[in-house]
Amino acid sequence: YAVIAKGPGLRRDRGILIFASHGSAGTDAAVEYLTSRDTINDLAPRLSTSGAGGYQVLLKVLADRDQAFKTEYVTHHESAPPPVGR
């Protein structure tokens, strides 16, 4: 499995994007998933269009010998935007 997470940055106009997995194949697959036109077209409608909050996306990555060969969307969670006083 792999996780893609987006959150607020230290400044209002910045954000943090994290790609995480137990192995490099999962991390590589998550990066490719978010940067591939076909998969981003599948993911974008699922996420909120406001962009104010963050999100976490869970992907199932099938790999052999540390090479991913199939990546599937599992679920996602959106978080609330940061407080106004931040």
Secondary structure as the mmCIF struct_conf table of DSSP 4:
data_model
#
loop_
_struct_conf.conf_type_id
_struct_conf.id
_struct_conf.beg_label_comp_id
_struct_conf.beg_label_asym_id
_struct_conf.beg_label_seq_id
_struct_conf.end_label_comp_id
_struct_conf.end_label_asym_id
_struct_conf.end_label_seq_id
STRN STRN1 ALA A 2 PRO A 8
BEND BEND1 LEU A 10 ARG A 11
TURN_TY1_P TURN_TY1_P1 ARG A 12 ASP A 13
STRN STRN2 GLY A 15 SER A 21
BEND BEND2 HIS A 22 GLY A 23
HELX_RH_AL_P HELX_RH_AL_P1 SER A 24 THR A 35
HELX_RH_AL_P HELX_RH_AL_P2 ARG A 37 LEU A 43
HELX_RH_3T_P HELX_RH_3T_P1 ALA A 44 ARG A 46
BEND BEND3 LEU A 47 LEU A 47
BEND BEND4 THR A 49 SER A 50
BEND BEND5 ALA A 52 GLY A 53
STRN STRN3 TYR A 55 ASP A 64
TURN_TY1_P TURN_TY1_P2 ARG A 65 ASP A 66
STRN STRN4 GLN A 67 GLU A 78
HELX_LH_PP_P HELX_LH_PP_P1 ALA A 80 PRO A 83
TURN_TY1_P TURN_TY1_P3 VAL A 84 GLY A 85
#
